[in-house]
Amino acid sequence: MTSYVIPAHDIVGLPVAGTSDLFPVRRVYCVGRNYAGHAREMGSDPTREPPFFFCKPGDAQAVVPAAPNRVLELPYPPQTNNLHYECELVVAIGKGGADISVEDAASHIFGYAVGFDMTRRDLQFKMRDVGRPWEIGKAFDFSAPIGLIHRAEEAGDINHAAIQLDVDGVTKQSADISQLIWSISETIANLSTYFTLAPGDLIFSGTPEGVGAVVRGNVLEGKVAGLSPITVKLV
């Protein structure tokens, strides 16, 4: 019998709302600057140029399931003095494929969740300014807390759902999914021209304007209408 020479890592399983089932995570893709307001606050022109993507690790060090009705304690990461929140609608892929058409993209979606793309903004900007990759600003431990996944057929009209993030009870981000520069279906179609998508993939669809820094002790609550909220405390 063949065995691994070191212990194999565990697959991250995200709870599916209303069941005891878990959604197994494969890859985590993220769309950059997909709301016009956020593009402007990052110093970019919010035109419909082709979307760009980056990735986070799909392992248990980065993807953190957030239990319902509980506050998830999230460690403040090292090597940063400017940790930012980014509240996003997360799309869970249930059927794989490459070169998926916009018209067929919805049939590849298993469900949706609320997630935070936590960002070491100082490190991201430092890398950006010298033309280097962003990984140390985006792909660190505990950088992708995600709430319950709701099946697509149970999520309502997600394309017109409100999205909001509060810090210590004060609203910092407030928008509507319909304000995405590239819609969910368009994002899936475009991403699938670069990568063959597979069941278990997650797509962070972009964050609205209003991103900002948080410190230890802050409590973040992210909401998308029709989905379970996610609550995180920085420790």
Buried (B, 14 or more C-beta within 10 A) or exposed (E): EEEEEEEEEEEBBBBBBEEEEBBEBBBBBBBBBBBBBBBEBBEEEBEEEEBEBBBBBBBBBBBBBBEEEEBBEBEBBEEBEBBBBBBBBBBBBBEBBEEBEBEBBBEBBBBBBBBBBBBBBBBBBBBBEEEEEBBBBBBBBBBBBBBBBBBBEEBBEBBEBEBBBBBEEEEBBBBBBEBBBBBBBBBBBBBBEEEEBBBBBBBBBBBBBBBBBBEEEBBBBBBBBBBBBBBBBBE
